[in-house]
Amino acid sequence: MILFPAIDLIAGKVVRLERGDREHMKVYSDDPAAVARSFAEQGATWVHVVDLSAALEEDEGAREANTRAIEAICAVEGLSVDIGGGVRSLARIDELAALGCKRIALGTVLVREPGFAEVAARAFGGLLVADVAARDGEVKVNGWREGVSRSVEDVVGELSSLGFKHLVFTDIARDGMQTGIDAEAYRRVAQVAGFPVVASGGISSLDDIRALAAAGPEAIEGAITGRALYEGAFNLAEALAAAEGGEA
């Protein structure tokens, strides 16, 4: 199972939000590339980066600072970058690919512009990832601020036909809260999608990571961990060992 340590960016700084709420933000670093290098030095091969300034439609200065940070993270040797947040045009996909991102997630446009999402998925193939977030079974978009009156099953069930083969699924109610994960929920989502998911939201312990790994590669491709890692619930070496099914 791939373990993705997370770097969430606002105005070029590494932050974490609680349940996606901009009003509940904690800043962990003003040097995202240094954080990424630290992850690589500890054995990570992937990092999950979220451009929150783009997702939340912040000002141009904040978004440009994030783009510079993404470029610096992509330059870290030995680390592949999975990027999401506010990707809503072919031009932005091209820009992120040119920076060196190895996976690029589409979220809001999956629901708002499924025609565009399908064209993009066909054009960029395995480079693109579907990014679906939900609270209480309802999909949320635009930085998780808006509901769309569509269920997880409805949206996820369309992904294969749109051409997607990778999916990050976030349980918003658990994200940034260190409340533990619901492994069975991810199994259900993978079954609906027809391919394994990357689990995001709520990891609070090594046992959570082990439970996801134990679900098997047909259900879980990877897991994203953020706040628990930054706040010392475990270290990255322990998390990577747990993801591989080893003892930490």
C-alpha positions in Angstrom: 0.0 0.0 0.0 1.4 3.4 -0.9 1.7 5.8 2.1 1.2 9.4 1.1 2.4 12.0 3.7 0.4 15.1 3.1 1.5 18.7 2.4 -1.5 21.1 2.3 -0.6 24.5 1.0 -2.1 28.0 1.6 -0.1 31.0 0.4 3.1 28.9 0.2 2.8 27.6 3.8 2.3 24.0 5.0 -1.0 23.9 6.9 -3.8 21.6 8.1 -7.4 22.4 8.3 -10.1 20.8 10.5 -12.8 19.3 8.2 -11.7 21.6 5.5 -12.6 24.7 7.5 -10.4 27.7 6.6 -11.2 29.3 10.0 -9.6 26.3 11.8 -6.1 26.3 10.3 -2.8 25.4 11.8 0.5 26.4 10.1 3.3 23.8 10.4 6.0 25.2 8.1 6.8 28.1 5.8 9.2 25.9 3.8 7.2 23.2 1.9 10.2 21.9 0.0 12.1 21.3 3.3 9.1 19.3 4.6 9.1 17.3 1.3 12.9 16.6 1.6 12.4 15.4 5.1 9.7 12.9 3.9 12.0 11.7 1.2 14.9 11.3 3.6 12.7 9.1 5.8 11.8 6.8 3.0 8.7 8.2 1.4 8.4 7.8 -2.4 5.2 9.7 -2.8 3.7 12.9 -1.3 0.2 14.1 -1.5 0.0 17.9 -2.1 -3.2 19.9 -1.9 -3.3 23.5 -3.3 -5.9 24.8 -0.9 -5.5 28.4 -2.1 -6.7 27.3 -5.6 -9.4 25.1 -4.1 -10.7 28.0 -2.0 -10.3 30.5 -4.8 -8.0 32.7 -2.9 -6.2 35.7 -4.4 -3.6 35.5 -7.1 -0.7 36.1 -4.7 -1.6 33.1 -2.6 -2.1 30.9 -5.6 1.2 31.9 -7.1 3.0 31.2 -3.9 1.5 27.7 -3.9 2.6 27.1 -7.5 6.2 28.1 -6.6 6.0 25.7 -3.6 4.7 22.9 -5.8 7.5 23.4 -8.2 10.0 23.2 -5.4 8.4 20.0 -4.0 8.5 18.4 -7.5 12.3 19.1 -7.6 12.9 16.9 -4.5 14.9 13.9 -5.7 13.2 10.5 -5.3 9.8 11.9 -4.5 6.7 11.6 -6.8 4.1 14.3 -6.3 0.3 13.6 -6.3 -1.4 17.1 -6.5 -5.0 18.2 -6.1 -7.0 21.3 -5.3 -8.7 23.7 -7.7 -7.7 21.9 -11.0 -10.4 23.1 -13.4 -8.8 23.6 -16.8 -6.6 21.7 -19.3 -4.1 24.6 -19.0 -3.7 24.0 -15.3 -3.2 20.3 -15.9 -0.6 21.1 -18.5 1.1 23.5 -16.1 1.2 21.0 -13.2 2.5 18.2 -15.5 5.2 20.5 -16.7 6.2 21.2 -13.1 6.7 17.5 -12.7 3.6 16.3 -10.9 3.0 12.5 -11.4 -0.7 12.4 -10.5 -3.1 15.3 -10.8 -6.5 15.2 -9.2 -9.8 16.5 -10.5 -12.5 17.2 -7.9 -15.2 19.8 -8.5 -15.2 19.4 -12.3 -16.2 15.7 -11.9 -19.6 16.9 -10.7 -19.9 20.4 -12.2 -18.4 19.6 -15.7 -18.4 15.8 -16.3 -18.0 16.4 -20.0 -14.7 18.3 -19.4 -13.6 15.6 -16.8 -14.2 12.9 -19.4 -12.2 14.7 -22.1 -9.4 15.4 -19.7 -9.3 11.8 -18.5 -9.1 10.5 -22.0 -6.4 13.0 -22.9 -4.2 12.6 -19.9 -4.9 8.9 -19.0 -3.2 7.6 -15.8 -1.9 11.1 -14.9 -5.3 12.1 -13.7 -7.0 11.0 -10.4 -10.6 11.4 -9.4 -10.9 13.3 -6.1 -14.2 12.7 -4.3 -15.0 14.1 -0.8 -18.1 13.5 1.1 -19.8 14.2 4.4 -22.6 11.9 5.6 -22.8 10.3 2.2 -23.2 13.5 0.3 -20.5 14.7 -2.1 -19.1 18.2 -1.5 -17.2 20.4 -4.0 -15.5 23.8 -4.2 -13.1 23.2 -1.3 -15.8 21.1 0.5 -18.0 24.2 0.9 -20.9 23.2 -1.3 -23.1 20.2 -1.5 -24.3 18.9 -4.8 -27.3 16.8 -3.7 -25.5 13.7 -5.1 -24.5 10.6 -3.2 -21.1 9.1 -3.1 -22.4 6.0 -4.9 -23.8 8.1 -7.7 -20.6 10.1 -8.4 -18.1 7.3 -7.8 -20.2 4.9 -9.9 -19.6 7.1 -13.0 -15.8 7.3 -12.7 -14.9 4.2 -14.7 -17.0 5.3 -17.6 -15.4 8.7 -17.5 -12.0 7.0 -17.9 -10.6 7.3 -14.4 -8.5 4.5 -12.9 -7.4 6.2 -9.6 -9.5 7.7 -6.8 -8.8 9.6 -3.7 -11.8 9.4 -1.4 -11.9 11.8 1.6 -14.2 11.3 4.6 -14.7 15.0 5.4 -16.1 14.5 8.9 -12.9 12.7 9.9 -10.4 14.8 8.0 -7.9 16.6 10.2 -9.6 15.3 13.3 -7.5 12.2 14.1 -10.7 10.3 14.9 -9.7 7.0 13.3 -10.8 5.6 10.0 -13.8 3.5 8.7 -12.0 0.8 6.6 -15.3 -0.7 5.6 -16.5 2.6 4.1 -13.4 2.6 1.8 -14.1 -1.0 0.8 -17.6 0.0 -0.2 -16.4 2.9 -2.3 -13.8 0.7 -4.0 -16.5 -1.8 -4.9 -18.6 0.9 -6.4 -15.7 2.4 -8.3 -14.5 -0.9 -9.6 -10.9 -0.1 -8.7 -9.0 0.5 -5.4 -9.0 3.8 -3.6 -6.6 6.1 -1.8 -8.0 6.6 1.6 -8.0 10.1 3.1 -9.3 11.5 6.4 -9.0 10.6 10.0 -5.9 8.5 10.3 -4.9 8.7 14.0 -2.8 5.7 14.7 -0.6 3.0 13.1 -3.5 0.6 13.7 -5.5 2.7 11.2 -2.8 2.4 8.6 -2.5 -1.4 9.3 -6.3 -1.8 9.0 -6.3 -0.1 5.6 -3.3 -2.2 4.4 -5.1 -5.4 5.6 -8.1 -4.5 3.4 -5.9 -5.6 0.5 -4.8 -4.1 -2.8 -8.1 -4.7 -4.5 -9.7 -2.2 -2.1 -7.0 0.1 -1.0 -4.2 1.5 -3.2 -2.9 3.9 -0.7 -3.5 6.1 2.4 -2.9 9.8 3.1 -1.8 10.9 6.5 -1.3 14.5 7.6 -2.1 15.9 11.1 -1.2 12.7 12.9 2.2 12.7 11.3 2.8 16.4 12.0 1.7 16.2 15.6 3.7 13.1 16.5 1.2 10.4 16.8 3.7 8.3 14.9 6.7 9.0 12.7 7.0 8.5 9.0 9.2 5.4 9.2 6.7 3.7 11.5 3.9 4.7 9.1 5.7 3.3 6.1 6.4 0.0 7.9 2.7 -0.2 8.8 1.7 0.4 5.2 3.9 -2.4 4.1 2.3 -4.7 6.6 5.3 -4.8 8.9 5.5 -4.0 12.6 6.6 -0.6 13.6 
